[in-house]
Amino acid sequence: MAEIKDKRSIERTRLETVIPLETPFELQLAVASACNFRCTYCFQSDTKYLKEAELTKGVMNFELYKKIIDDLDEFPNKIKVLRLMREGEPLVNKKFPDMVRYAKKKQPSVKIDTTTNASLLTPELSDEIIDAGLDKIFFSIQAMNAETFTTIAGVKTDFEKIFENVIYFCENRKNCKVYVKVPDIAVNESERKEFFQLFDKYADQMFIENIFPAWPNFDLDALKRNDGIGYYDTPLRSDPVVVCTLPFYDLTIAHTGIITACSIDWEHKTNFGDAKKQSLYEIWNSKIFNDFRRMQLRGERFENELCEKCDALEYCEPDIIDDYAITLLDKYKYLP
């Protein structure tokens, strides 16, 4: 029986007690920045802006990927989570099973997960991914009926085949945990019940996630008015979050190898280094990265070009360290 639960971990470390971190808790890799869907709530649907911004879309080279995984050995501790996804569809990368397998061989204690729209899954690919050792998969289902599914996904899809392949994965997943979600704008009340009834038999966790303005410079007003509800079906924070905690524990790498401030930086406005030319340890502990963290702790988030347009924290920030900012800033005094 599946648990109706959002994807937040209940075993979170209190960041104010451990940062500065010499080793990130989480490594998030855009193994693919390209996506075969154009979901209405995602910036990938704004093809005109993507073209104007000249954003390069593609997949991560396997040699670069191996270099990144090998670089993890330089950190004094093991990372906790390797997240093989960012702004694209991971399964666009044909090397995805090999990537899971390589990481499991090199970093066997690290939990590896991914998020997929499941449209590229086949029974054969599912078997490969499961056998490679993936620890958790998040299935992003776009709707519970074919017409709405096509509308939300922005492309024509084989609705029935996607469901068949998700169920196949669930039935053959061995030790891989399964989380299934659907956006709130895609289901009515009866379809919500249908969603929970269907995946109760197959998933470990399931949830209806509220869409919110996650992407700076991408407007959701036409899809959904602000209803005061956050991403996890909890009330929206009334006070702004001053310090973003992501750069303190999360290392995010684009498919090109460029390190950005966070996964929300879909326009790649930040650049803290290049994994092709530098070690991850060097980048994580660099002056440019620490300057960005110090900026957060000084309460200057809303003066930053990227952060001033980000509304995500009020909707889903699980770690609030605002009250500790001054004390933590002092700890960065003698760092690069």
Phi and psi in degrees as GROMACS dihedral restraints (atoms count N, CA, C in turn):
[ dihedral_restraints ]
;  ai    aj    ak    al  type     phi  dphi    fc
    3     4     5     6     1   -80.2    20    10
    4     5     6     7     1   149.9    20    10
    6     7     8     9     1   -95.3    20    10
    7     8     9    10     1   131.3    20    10
    9    10    11    12     1   -82.5    20    10
   10    11    12    13     1   102.0    20    10
   12    13    14    15     1  -155.0    20    10
   13    14    15    16     1   141.0    20    10
   15    16    17    18     1   -74.1    20    10
   16    17    18    19     1   171.3    20    10
   18    19    20    21     1   -86.6    20    10
   19    20    21    22     1     6.0    20    10
   21    22    23    24     1   -68.7    20    10
   22    23    24    25     1   139.3    20    10
   24    25    26    27     1   -79.8    20    10
   25    26    27    28     1   138.1    20    10
   27    28    29    30     1   -88.5    20    10
   28    29    30    31     1    -7.5    20    10
   30    31    32    33     1  -106.0    20    10
   31    32    33    34     1    55.2    20    10
   33    34    35    36     1   -88.0    20    10
   34    35    36    37     1   138.4    20    10
   36    37    38    39     1   -76.7    20    10
   37    38    39    40     1   137.3    20    10
   39    40    41    42     1   -71.2    20    10
   40    41    42    43     1   108.7    20    10
   42    43    44    45     1   -59.6    20    10
   43    44    45    46     1   -36.3    20    10
   45    46    47    48     1   -63.3    20    10
   46    47    48    49     1   -15.0    20    10
   48    49    50    51     1   -93.5    20    10
   49    50    51    52     1    -9.6    20    10
   51    52    53    54     1  -126.6    20    10
   52    53    54    55     1   -20.6    20    10
   54    55    56    57     1   -83.8    20    10
   55    56    57    58     1   147.0    20    10
   57    58    59    60     1   -71.4    20    10
   58    59    60    61     1   141.4    20    10
   60    61    62    63     1   -99.4    20    10
   61    62    63    64     1   128.1    20    10
   63    64    65    66     1   -75.4    20    10
   64    65    66    67     1   -24.4    20    10
   66    67    68    69     1  -125.6    20    10
   67    68    69    70     1   128.4    20    10
   69    70    71    72     1   -64.5    20    10
   70    71    72    73     1   151.2    20    10
   72    73    74    75     1   -73.5    20    10
   73    74    75    76     1   -34.4    20    10
   75    76    77    78     1  -134.4    20    10
   76    77    78    79     1   137.0    20    10
   78    79    80    81     1  -115.9    20    10
   79    80    81    82     1   122.0    20    10
   81    82    83    84     1  -114.9    20    10
   82    83    84    85     1   116.9    20    10
   84    85    86    87     1  -113.7    20    10
   85    86    87    88     1   130.5    20    10
   87    88    89    90     1   -83.0    20    10
   88    89    90    91     1    80.0    20    10
   90    91    92    93     1   -63.2    20    10
   91    92    93    94     1   -19.7    20    10
   93    94    95    96     1  -150.0    20    10
   94    95    96    97     1   131.3    20    10
   96    97    98    99     1  -100.3    20    10
   97    98    99   100     1   -13.6    20    10
   99   100   101   102     1   -79.3    20    10
  100   101   102   103     1   151.6    20    10
  102   103   104   105     1  -138.6    20    10
  103   104   105   106     1   142.3    20    10
  105   106   107   108     1   -89.4    20    10
  106   107   108   109     1    -2.7    20    10
  108   109   110   111     1  -107.9    20    10
  109   110   111   112     1   161.8    20    10
  111   112   113   114     1  -130.6    20    10
  112   113   114   115     1    57.9    20    10
  114   115   116   117     1   -56.8    20    10
  115   116   117   118     1   136.5    20    10
  117   118   119   120     1   -62.8    20    10
  118   119   120   121     1   -24.6    20    10
  120   121   122   123     1   -94.0    20    10
  121   122   123   124     1     5.6    20    10
  123   124   125   126     1  -117.2    20    10
  124   125   126   127     1   146.8    20    10
  126   127   128   129     1   -60.2    20    10
  127   128   129   130     1   -21.5    20    10
  129   130   131   132     1   -61.8    20    10
  130   131   132   133     1   -18.5    20    10
  132   133   134   135     1   -78.0    20    10
  133   134   135   136     1   -17.2    20    10
  135   136   137   138     1   -90.0    20    10
  136   137   138   139     1    72.3    20    10
  138   139   140   141     1   -63.6    20    10
  139   140   141   142     1   -30.8    20    10
  141   142   143   144     1   -64.6    20    10
  142   143   144   145     1   -46.8    20    10
  144   145   146   147     1   -67.5    20    10
  145   146   147   148     1   -39.1    20    10
  147   148   149   150     1   -58.7    20    10
  148   149   150   151     1   -39.2    20    10
  150   151   152   153     1   -70.3    20    10
  151   152   153   154     1   -43.2    20    10
  153   154   155   156     1   -64.7    20    10
  154   155   156   157     1   -36.8    20    10
  156   157   158   159     1   -77.8    20    10
  157   158   159   160     1    -9.4    20    10
  159   160   161   162     1    55.4    20    10
  160   161   162   163     1    42.5    20    10
  162   163   164   165     1   -79.4    20    10
  163   164   165   166     1   128.9    20    10
  165   166   167   168     1   -80.8    20    10
  166   167   168   169     1   126.9    20    10
  168   169   170   171     1  -113.7    20    10
  169   170   171   172     1   142.1    20    10
  171   172   173   174     1   178.5    20    10
  172   173   174   175     1  -158.6    20    10
  174   175   176   177     1  -123.0    20    10
  175   176   177   178     1   154.8    20    10
  177   178   179   180     1   -75.8    20    10
  178   179   180   181     1   132.0    20    10
  180   181   182   183     1   -63.4    20    10
  181   182   183   184     1   137.5    20    10
  183   184   185   186     1   -64.3    20    10
  184   185   186   187     1   -34.4    20    10
  186   187   188   189     1   -66.0    20    10
  187   188   189   190     1   -40.6    20    10
  189   190   191   192     1   -63.5    20    10
  190   191   192   193     1   -43.0    20    10
  192   193   194   195     1   -57.8    20    10
  193   194   195   196     1   -46.7    20    10
  195   196   197   198     1   -62.7    20    10
  196   197   198   199     1   -38.4    20    10
  198   199   200   201     1   -62.5    20    10
  199   200   201   202     1   -41.3    20    10
  201   202   203   204     1   -62.9    20    10
  202   203   204   205     1   -46.3    20    10
  204   205   206   207     1   -64.5    20    10
  205   206   207   208     1   -41.3    20    10
  207   208   209   210     1   -63.1    20    10
  208   209   210   211     1   -35.5    20    10
  210   211   212   213     1   -61.7    20    10
  211   212   213   214     1   -23.2    20    10
  213   214   215   216     1   -61.9    20    10
  214   215   216   217     1   -22.5    20    10
  216   217   218   219     1   -66.5    20    10
  217   218   219   220     1   -19.3    20    10
  219   220   221   222     1   -77.2    20    10
  220   221   222   223     1   -19.7    20    10
  222   223   224   225     1   -74.2    20    10
  223   224   225   226     1   147.7    20    10
  225   226   227   228     1   -68.1    20    10
  226   227   228   229     1   -22.4    20    10
  228   229   230   231     1  -127.6    20    10
  229   230   231   232     1   169.6    20    10
  231   232   233   234     1   -84.6    20    10
  232   233   234   235     1   142.5    20    10
  234   235   236   237     1   -69.2    20    10
  235   236   237   238     1   161.6    20    10
  237   238   239   240     1   -90.0    20    10
  238   239   240   241     1   -41.1    20    10
  240   241   242   243     1  -134.5    20    10
  241   242   243   244     1   134.9    20    10
  243   244   245   246     1  -110.1    20    10
  244   245   246   247     1   112.6    20    10
  246   247   248   249     1  -104.2    20    10
  247   248   249   250     1   106.8    20    10
  249   250   251   252     1   -89.2    20    10
  250   251   252   253     1    66.5    20    10
  252   253   254   255     1  -171.4    20    10
  253   254   255   256     1   157.4    20    10
  255   256   257   258     1  -152.1    20    10
  256   257   258   259     1  -103.3    20    10
  258   259   260   261     1  -101.4    20    10
  259   260   261   262     1     3.2    20    10
  261   262   263   264     1  -117.5    20    10
  262   263   264   265     1  -170.7    20    10
  264   265   266   267     1   -97.8    20    10
  265   266   267   268     1   111.1    20    10
  267   268   269   270     1   -55.9    20    10
  268   269   270   271     1   -34.6    20    10
  270   271   272   273     1   -76.0    20    10
  271   272   273   274     1    -2.8    20    10
  273   274   275   276     1   -63.7    20    10
  274   275   276   277     1   -29.7    20    10
  276   277   278   279     1   -79.7    20    10
  277   278   279   280     1   113.6    20    10
  279   280   281   282     1   -65.7    20    10
  280   281   282   283     1   -16.9    20    10
  282   283   284   285     1   -89.5    20    10
  283   284   285   286     1     7.7    20    10
  285   286   287   288     1   -53.8    20    10
  286   287   288   289     1   -49.5    20    10
  288   289   290   291     1   -59.5    20    10
  289   290   291   292     1   -38.6    20    10
  291   292   293   294     1   -64.9    20    10
  292   293   294   295     1   -34.6    20    10
  294   295   296   297     1   -65.7    20    10
  295   296   297   298     1   -43.6    20    10
  297   298   299   300     1   -61.6    20    10
  298   299   300   301     1   -46.9    20    10
  300   301   302   303     1   -62.2    20    10
  301   302   303   304     1   -42.7    20    10
  303   304   305   306     1   -64.6    20    10
  304   305   306   307     1   -45.1    20    10
  306   307   308   309     1   -64.0    20    10
  307   308   309   310     1   -39.9    20    10
  309   310   311   312     1   -65.6    20    10
  310   311   312   313     1   -34.7    20    10
  312   313   314   315     1   -69.7    20    10
  313   314   315   316     1   -42.6    20    10
  315   316   317   318     1   -83.3    20    10
  316   317   318   319     1   -32.8    20    10
  318   319   320   321     1  -131.8    20    10
  319   320   321   322     1    66.9    20    10
  321   322   323   324     1   -61.6    20    10
  322   323   324   325     1   -24.5    20    10
  324   325   326   327     1   -85.8    20    10
  325   326   327   328     1   -11.2    20    10
  327   328   329   330     1   -81.8    20    10
  328   329   330   331     1   135.1    20    10
  330   331   332   333     1   -79.5    20    10
  331   332   333   334     1   128.1    20    10
  333   334   335   336     1  -112.7    20    10
  334   335   336   337     1   129.0    20    10
  336   337   338   339     1  -137.0    20    10
  337   338   339   340     1   172.2    20    10
  339   340   341   342     1  -156.3    20    10
  340   341   342   343     1   165.2    20    10
  342   343   344   345     1  -125.5    20    10
  343   344   345   346     1   132.8    20    10
  345   346   347   348     1  -141.2    20    10
  346   347   348   349     1   151.9    20    10
  348   349   350   351     1   -84.4    20    10
  349   350   351   352     1    -4.1    20    10
  351   352   353   354     1    71.8    20    10
  352   353   354   355     1     0.5    20    10
  354   355   356   357     1   -69.5    20    10
  355   356   357   358     1   -23.8    20    10
  357   358   359   360     1   -98.3    20    10
  358   359   360   361     1     0.4    20    10
  360   361   362   363     1   -67.7    20    10
  361   362   363   364     1   145.5    20    10
  363   364   365   366     1  -135.9    20    10
  364   365   366   367     1   164.1    20    10
  366   367   368   369     1   -56.1    20    10
  367   368   369   370     1   -38.9    20    10
  369   370   371   372     1   -66.2    20    10
  370   371   372   373     1   -44.0    20    10
  372   373   374   375     1   -67.1    20    10
  373   374   375   376     1   -39.2    20    10
  375   376   377   378     1   -58.2    20    10
  376   377   378   379     1   -45.6    20    10
  378   379   380   381     1   -60.1    20    10
  379   380   381   382     1   -41.3    20    10
  381   382   383   384     1   -62.8    20    10
  382   383   384   385     1   -45.9    20    10
  384   385   386   387     1   -65.3    20    10
  385   386   387   388     1   -43.0    20    10
  387   388   389   390     1   -63.5    20    10
  388   389   390   391     1   -46.9    20    10
  390   391   392   393     1   -66.2    20    10
  391   392   393   394     1   -27.2    20    10
  393   394   395   396     1   -69.8    20    10
  394   395   396   397     1   -22.6    20    10
  396   397   398   399     1   109.3    20    10
  397   398   399   400     1    20.2    20    10
  399   400   401   402     1   -58.2    20    10
  400   401   402   403     1   134.9    20    10
  402   403   404   405     1   -88.7    20    10
  403   404   405   406     1   -32.6    20    10
  405   406   407   408     1  -153.8    20    10
  406   407   408   409     1   142.7    20    10
  408   409   410   411     1  -129.8    20    10
  409   410   411   412     1   136.0    20    10
  411   412   413   414     1  -107.9    20    10
  412   413   414   415     1   114.2    20    10
  414   415   416   417     1   -92.8    20    10
  415   416   417   418     1   122.6    20    10
  417   418   419   420     1  -100.3    20    10
  418   419   420   421     1    96.7    20    10
  420   421   422   423     1   -87.5    20    10
  421   422   423   424     1   132.6    20    10
  423   424   425   426     1   -88.1    20    10
  424   425   426   427     1   -18.6    20    10
  426   427   428   429     1  -175.9    20    10
  427   428   429   430     1   174.8    20    10
  429   430   431   432     1  -110.1    20    10
  430   431   432   433     1     5.8    20    10
  432   433   434   435     1  -141.4    20    10
  433   434   435   436     1   155.4    20    10
  435   436   437   438     1   -61.7    20    10
  436   437   438   439     1   -41.9    20    10
  438   439   440   441     1   -65.4    20    10
  439   440   441   442     1   -48.4    20    10
  441   442   443   444     1   -66.2    20    10
  442   443   444   445     1   -36.6    20    10
  444   445   446   447     1   -57.3    20    10
  445   446   447   448     1   -47.9    20    10
  447   448   449   450     1   -64.3    20    10
  448   449   450   451     1   -39.2    20    10
  450   451   452   453     1   -63.7    20    10
  451   452   453   454     1   -47.4    20    10
  453   454   455   456     1   -69.3    20    10
  454   455   456   457     1   -45.5    20    10
  456   457   458   459     1   -68.8    20    10
  457   458   459   460     1   -25.0    20    10
  459   460   461   462     1    79.0    20    10
  460   461   462   463     1     5.4    20    10
  462   463   464   465     1  -144.9    20    10
  463   464   465   466     1   158.8    20    10
  465   466   467   468     1   -76.8    20    10
  466   467   468   469     1   134.5    20    10
  468   469   470   471     1  -136.0    20    10
  469   470   471   472     1   162.6    20    10
  471   472   473   474     1   -89.8    20    10
  472   473   474   475     1    87.1    20    10
  474   475   476   477     1   -53.0    20    10
  475   476   477   478     1   -49.0    20    10
  477   478   479   480     1   -65.3    20    10
  478   479   480   481     1   -39.1    20    10
  480   481   482   483     1   -66.1    20    10
  481   482   483   484     1   -38.0    20    10
  483   484   485   486     1   -59.9    20    10
  484   485   486   487     1   -46.5    20    10
  486   487   488   489     1   -64.2    20    10
  487   488   489   490     1   -40.4    20    10
  489   490   491   492     1   -60.4    20    10
  490   491   492   493     1   -42.4    20    10
  492   493   494   495     1   -73.0    20    10
  493   494   495   496     1   -33.1    20    10
  495   496   497   498     1   -65.0    20    10
  496   497   498   499     1   -44.4    20    10
  498   499   500   501     1   -65.4    20    10
  499   500   501   502     1   -38.5    20    10
  501   502   503   504     1   -59.6    20    10
  502   503   504   505     1   -46.3    20    10
  504   505   506   507     1   -58.2    20    10
  505   506   507   508     1   -47.4    20    10
  507   508   509   510     1   -60.0    20    10
  508   509   510   511     1   -39.4    20    10
  510   511   512   513     1   -75.4    20    10
  511   512   513   514     1   -17.7    20    10
  513   514   515   516     1  -122.2    20    10
  514   515   516   517     1    19.5    20    10
  516   517   518   519     1   -79.5    20    10
  517   518   519   520     1    -8.9    20    10
  519   520   521   522     1    56.1    20    10
  520   521   522   523     1  -116.4    20    10
  522   523   524   525     1   -94.3    20    10
  523   524   525   526     1     3.8    20    10
  525   526   527   528     1   -78.5    20    10
  526   527   528   529     1   124.8    20    10
  528   529   530   531     1   -77.8    20    10
  529   530   531   532     1   147.0    20    10
  531   532   533   534     1  -123.7    20    10
  532   533   534   535     1   129.3    20    10
  534   535   536   537     1  -121.9    20    10
  535   536   537   538     1   127.7    20    10
  537   538   539   540     1  -120.1    20    10
  538   539   540   541     1   132.6    20    10
  540   541   542   543     1  -134.2    20    10
  541   542   543   544     1   159.8    20    10
  543   544   545   546     1  -142.8    20    10
  544   545   546   547     1   143.4    20    10
  546   547   548   549     1   -74.2    20    10
  547   548   549   550     1   145.9    20    10
  549   550   551   552     1   -62.5    20    10
  550   551   552   553     1   -29.8    20    10
  552   553   554   555     1   -73.4    20    10
  553   554   555   556     1    -8.5    20    10
  555   556   557   558     1  -102.1    20    10
  556   557   558   559     1    -3.0    20    10
  558   559   560   561     1  -134.5    20    10
  559   560   561   562     1   137.5    20    10
  561   562   563   564     1   -89.2    20    10
  562   563   564   565     1  -175.4    20    10
  564   565   566   567     1   -62.8    20    10
  565   566   567   568     1   -42.8    20    10
  567   568   569   570     1   -69.2    20    10
  568   569   570   571     1   -34.0    20    10
  570   571   572   573     1   -72.6    20    10
  571   572   573   574     1   -28.3    20    10
  573   574   575   576     1   -61.4    20    10
  574   575   576   577     1   -45.5    20    10
  576   577   578   579     1   -64.5    20    10
  577   578   579   580     1   -40.8    20    10
  579   580   581   582     1   -61.5    20    10
  580   581   582   583     1   -42.1    20    10
  582   583   584   585     1   -58.6    20    10
  583   584   585   586     1   -50.4    20    10
  585   586   587   588     1   -65.6    20    10
  586   587   588   589     1   -37.8    20    10
  588   589   590   591     1   -67.2    20    10
  589   590   591   592     1   -41.2    20    10
  591   592   593   594     1   -66.3    20    10
  592   593   594   595     1   -51.3    20    10
  594   595   596   597     1   -86.8    20    10
  595   596   597   598     1    -4.8    20    10
  597   598   599   600     1   -59.2    20    10
  598   599   600   601     1   -31.0    20    10
  600   601   602   603     1   -81.2    20    10
  601   602   603   604     1   -17.7    20    10
  603   604   605   606     1  -119.0    20    10
  604   605   606   607     1   -35.3    20    10
  606   607   608   609     1   -94.1    20    10
  607   608   609   610     1   164.6    20    10
  609   610   611   612     1   -87.8    20    10
  610   611   612   613     1   -37.7    20    10
  612   613   614   615     1  -139.8    20    10
  613   614   615   616     1   149.9    20    10
  615   616   617   618     1  -148.4    20    10
  616   617   618   619     1   151.2    20    10
  618   619   620   621     1  -162.4    20    10
  619   620   621   622     1   148.4    20    10
  621   622   623   624     1   -99.2    20    10
  622   623   624   625     1   111.5    20    10
  624   625   626   627     1   -94.8    20    10
  625   626   627   628     1   134.7    20    10
  627   628   629   630     1   -81.5    20    10
  628   629   630   631     1   125.6    20    10
  630   631   632   633     1   -71.6    20    10
  631   632   633   634     1   152.1    20    10
  633   634   635   636     1  -152.4    20    10
  634   635   636   637     1   166.6    20    10
  636   637   638   639     1   -73.0    20    10
  637   638   639   640     1    79.2    20    10
  639   640   641   642     1   -79.7    20    10
  640   641   642   643     1   -26.4    20    10
  642   643   644   645     1  -106.2    20    10
  643   644   645   646     1   117.8    20    10
  645   646   647   648     1   -57.3    20    10
  646   647   648   649     1   140.7    20    10
  648   649   650   651     1    66.8    20    10
  649   650   651   652     1    21.6    20    10
  651   652   653   654     1  -130.4    20    10
  652   653   654   655     1   117.7    20    10
  654   655   656   657     1   -92.3    20    10
  655   656   657   658     1   129.6    20    10
  657   658   659   660     1  -106.7    20    10
  658   659   660   661     1     2.6    20    10
  660   661   662   663     1   -56.4    20    10
  661   662   663   664     1   -33.0    20    10
  663   664   665   666     1   -71.1    20    10
  664   665   666   667     1   -21.3    20    10
  666   667   668   669     1   -94.7    20    10
  667   668   669   670     1   -37.5    20    10
  669   670   671   672     1  -159.8    20    10
  670   671   672   673     1   130.9    20    10
  672   673   674   675     1   -79.5    20    10
  673   674   675   676     1   153.8    20    10
  675   676   677   678     1   -64.0    20    10
  676   677   678   679     1   114.6    20    10
  678   679   680   681     1  -102.9    20    10
  679   680   681   682     1     8.1    20    10
  681   682   683   684     1    76.6    20    10
  682   683   684   685     1    10.4    20    10
  684   685   686   687     1  -111.1    20    10
  685   686   687   688     1   134.7    20    10
  687   688   689   690     1   -81.3    20    10
  688   689   690   691     1  -179.1    20    10
  690   691   692   693     1   -57.0    20    10
  691   692   693   694     1   -38.7    20    10
  693   694   695   696     1   -97.6    20    10
  694   695   696   697     1    26.0    20    10
  696   697   698   699     1    64.8    20    10
  697   698   699   700     1    31.8    20    10
  699   700   701   702     1  -117.7    20    10
  700   701   702   703     1   159.7    20    10
  702   703   704   705     1   -59.6    20    10
  703   704   705   706     1   141.4    20    10
  705   706   707   708     1   -65.7    20    10
  706   707   708   709     1   137.7    20    10
  708   709   710   711     1   -62.8    20    10
  709   710   711   712     1   133.3    20    10
  711   712   713   714     1   -80.3    20    10
  712   713   714   715     1   -29.6    20    10
  714   715   716   717     1   -99.9    20    10
  715   716   717   718     1   139.5    20    10
  717   718   719   720     1   -66.1    20    10
  718   719   720   721     1   144.3    20    10
  720   721   722   723     1   -79.5    20    10
  721   722   723   724     1   124.9    20    10
  723   724   725   726     1   -83.3    20    10
  724   725   726   727     1   -42.3    20    10
  726   727   728   729     1  -109.2    20    10
  727   728   729   730     1   119.1    20    10
  729   730   731   732     1   -80.2    20    10
  730   731   732   733     1   128.5    20    10
  732   733   734   735     1   -90.0    20    10
  733   734   735   736     1   -12.7    20    10
  735   736   737   738     1   -52.7    20    10
  736   737   738   739     1   -47.9    20    10
  738   739   740   741     1   -68.2    20    10
  739   740   741   742     1    -7.0    20    10
  741   742   743   744     1   -88.3    20    10
  742   743   744   745     1   -20.9    20    10
  744   745   746   747     1  -134.9    20    10
  745   746   747   748     1    -9.1    20    10
  747   748   749   750     1  -118.1    20    10
  748   749   750   751     1   130.6    20    10
  750   751   752   753     1  -111.7    20    10
  751   752   753   754     1   118.3    20    10
  753   754   755   756     1  -114.7    20    10
  754   755   756   757     1   128.7    20    10
  756   757   758   759     1  -126.2    20    10
  757   758   759   760     1   127.6    20    10
  759   760   761   762     1   -72.4    20    10
  760   761   762   763     1   167.6    20    10
  762   763   764   765     1   -65.1    20    10
  763   764   765   766     1   -19.2    20    10
  765   766   767   768     1   -83.4    20    10
  766   767   768   769     1   -12.2    20    10
  768   769   770   771     1   101.8    20    10
  769   770   771   772     1    -5.6    20    10
  771   772   773   774     1   -74.5    20    10
  772   773   774   775     1   134.3    20    10
  774   775   776   777     1   -91.7    20    10
  775   776   777   778     1   124.5    20    10
  777   778   779   780     1  -112.4    20    10
  778   779   780   781     1   170.3    20    10
  780   781   782   783     1   -62.7    20    10
  781   782   783   784     1   -37.3    20    10
  783   784   785   786     1  -168.2    20    10
  784   785   786   787     1   172.5    20    10
  786   787   788   789     1   -71.2    20    10
  787   788   789   790     1   -18.3    20    10
  789   790   791   792     1   -74.9    20    10
  790   791   792   793     1   -18.5    20    10
  792   793   794   795     1   -76.4    20    10
  793   794   795   796     1    68.1    20    10
  795   796   797   798     1   -70.5    20    10
  796   797   798   799     1   -20.2    20    10
  798   799   800   801     1   -88.3    20    10
  799   800   801   802     1    -2.9    20    10
  801   802   803   804     1    55.3    20    10
  802   803   804   805     1    51.2    20    10
  804   805   806   807     1   -78.5    20    10
  805   806   807   808     1   -21.7    20    10
  807   808   809   810     1  -105.9    20    10
  808   809   810   811     1   152.8    20    10
  810   811   812   813     1  -151.5    20    10
  811   812   813   814     1   105.2    20    10
  813   814   815   816     1  -100.4    20    10
  814   815   816   817     1    -0.8    20    10
  816   817   818   819     1   155.3    20    10
  817   818   819   820     1   177.4    20    10
  819   820   821   822     1  -129.2    20    10
  820   821   822   823     1   116.1    20    10
  822   823   824   825     1   -65.2    20    10
  823   824   825   826     1   -18.3    20    10
  825   826   827   828     1   -71.0    20    10
  826   827   828   829     1   -29.9    20    10
  828   829   830   831     1  -112.2    20    10
  829   830   831   832     1   -19.8    20    10
  831   832   833   834     1  -125.9    20    10
  832   833   834   835     1   159.0    20    10
  834   835   836   837     1   -80.3    20    10
  835   836   837   838     1   152.9    20    10
  837   838   839   840     1   -63.6    20    10
  838   839   840   841     1   -35.9    20    10
  840   841   842   843     1   -62.1    20    10
  841   842   843   844     1   -44.4    20    10
  843   844   845   846     1   -61.0    20    10
  844   845   846   847     1   -44.2    20    10
  846   847   848   849     1   -67.7    20    10
  847   848   849   850     1   -46.4    20    10
  849   850   851   852     1   -60.1    20    10
  850   851   852   853     1   -35.0    20    10
  852   853   854   855     1  -103.0    20    10
  853   854   855   856     1    18.9    20    10
  855   856   857   858     1   -79.6    20    10
  856   857   858   859     1   162.7    20    10
  858   859   860   861     1   -64.1    20    10
  859   860   861   862     1   -41.1    20    10
  861   862   863   864     1   -63.7    20    10
  862   863   864   865     1   -37.0    20    10
  864   865   866   867     1   -71.9    20    10
  865   866   867   868     1   -43.8    20    10
  867   868   869   870     1   -67.2    20    10
  868   869   870   871     1   -32.7    20    10
  870   871   872   873     1   -62.9    20    10
  871   872   873   874     1   -37.6    20    10
  873   874   875   876     1   -65.8    20    10
  874   875   876   877     1   -39.7    20    10
  876   877   878   879     1   -66.7    20    10
  877   878   879   880     1   -42.1    20    10
  879   880   881   882     1   -63.4    20    10
  880   881   882   883     1   -36.4    20    10
  882   883   884   885     1   -58.8    20    10
  883   884   885   886     1   -43.5    20    10
  885   886   887   888     1   -61.2    20    10
  886   887   888   889     1   -47.4    20    10
  888   889   890   891     1   -68.3    20    10
  889   890   891   892     1   -25.1    20    10
  891   892   893   894     1   -78.8    20    10
  892   893   894   895     1    -3.2    20    10
  894   895   896   897     1    78.4    20    10
  895   896   897   898     1    28.0    20    10
  897   898   899   900     1  -105.4    20    10
  898   899   900   901     1    19.1    20    10
  900   901   902   903     1   -55.3    20    10
  901   902   903   904     1   -40.3    20    10
  903   904   905   906     1   -78.7    20    10
  904   905   906   907     1     0.3    20    10
  906   907   908   909     1  -100.1    20    10
  907   908   909   910     1    -4.1    20    10
  909   910   911   912     1   -90.4    20    10
  910   911   912   913     1   139.7    20    10
  912   913   914   915     1   -57.6    20    10
  913   914   915   916     1   -40.6    20    10
  915   916   917   918     1   -78.2    20    10
  916   917   918   919     1   -51.0    20    10
  918   919   920   921     1   -71.4    20    10
  919   920   921   922     1   -28.2    20    10
  921   922   923   924     1   -64.8    20    10
  922   923   924   925     1   -23.2    20    10
  924   925   926   927     1  -101.6    20    10
  925   926   927   928     1     6.0    20    10
  927   928   929   930     1   -93.8    20    10
  928   929   930   931     1   123.3    20    10
  930   931   932   933     1  -105.4    20    10
  931   932   933   934     1     2.5    20    10
  933   934   935   936     1   -64.2    20    10
  934   935   936   937     1   -35.1    20    10
  936   937   938   939     1   -62.9    20    10
  937   938   939   940     1   -38.6    20    10
  939   940   941   942     1   -68.7    20    10
  940   941   942   943     1   -21.8    20    10
  942   943   944   945     1   -90.0    20    10
  943   944   945   946     1   -30.5    20    10
  945   946   947   948     1  -153.4    20    10
  946   947   948   949     1    17.3    20    10
  948   949   950   951     1   -70.4    20    10
  949   950   951   952     1   115.1    20    10
  951   952   953   954     1   -85.2    20    10
  952   953   954   955     1   -15.2    20    10
  954   955   956   957     1  -121.7    20    10
  955   956   957   958     1   118.5    20    10
  957   958   959   960     1  -113.8    20    10
  958   959   960   961     1   117.3    20    10
  960   961   962   963     1  -121.0    20    10
  961   962   963   964     1    17.7    20    10
  963   964   965   966     1   -53.4    20    10
  964   965   966   967     1   -41.5    20    10
  966   967   968   969     1   -69.5    20    10
  967   968   969   970     1   -13.7    20    10
  969   970   971   972     1  -109.1    20    10
  970   971   972   973     1     6.2    20    10
  972   973   974   975     1   -57.0    20    10
  973   974   975   976     1   -47.2    20    10
  975   976   977   978     1   -63.7    20    10
  976   977   978   979     1   -44.4    20    10
  978   979   980   981     1   -63.3    20    10
  979   980   981   982     1   -42.3    20    10
  981   982   983   984     1   -69.6    20    10
  982   983   984   985     1   -35.1    20    10
  984   985   986   987     1   -59.9    20    10
  985   986   987   988     1   -36.6    20    10
  987   988   989   990     1   -63.1    20    10
  988   989   990   991     1   -31.1    20    10
  990   991   992   993     1   -71.1    20    10
  991   992   993   994     1   -21.2    20    10
  993   994   995   996     1   -91.1    20    10
  994   995   996   997     1     1.8    20    10
  996   997   998   999     1   -60.4    20    10
  997   998   999  1000     1   -38.8    20    10
  999  1000  1001  1002     1  -104.4    20    10
 1000  1001  1002  1003     1     9.9    20    10
 1002  1003  1004  1005     1   -89.2    20    10
 1003  1004  1005  1006     1   161.6    20    10
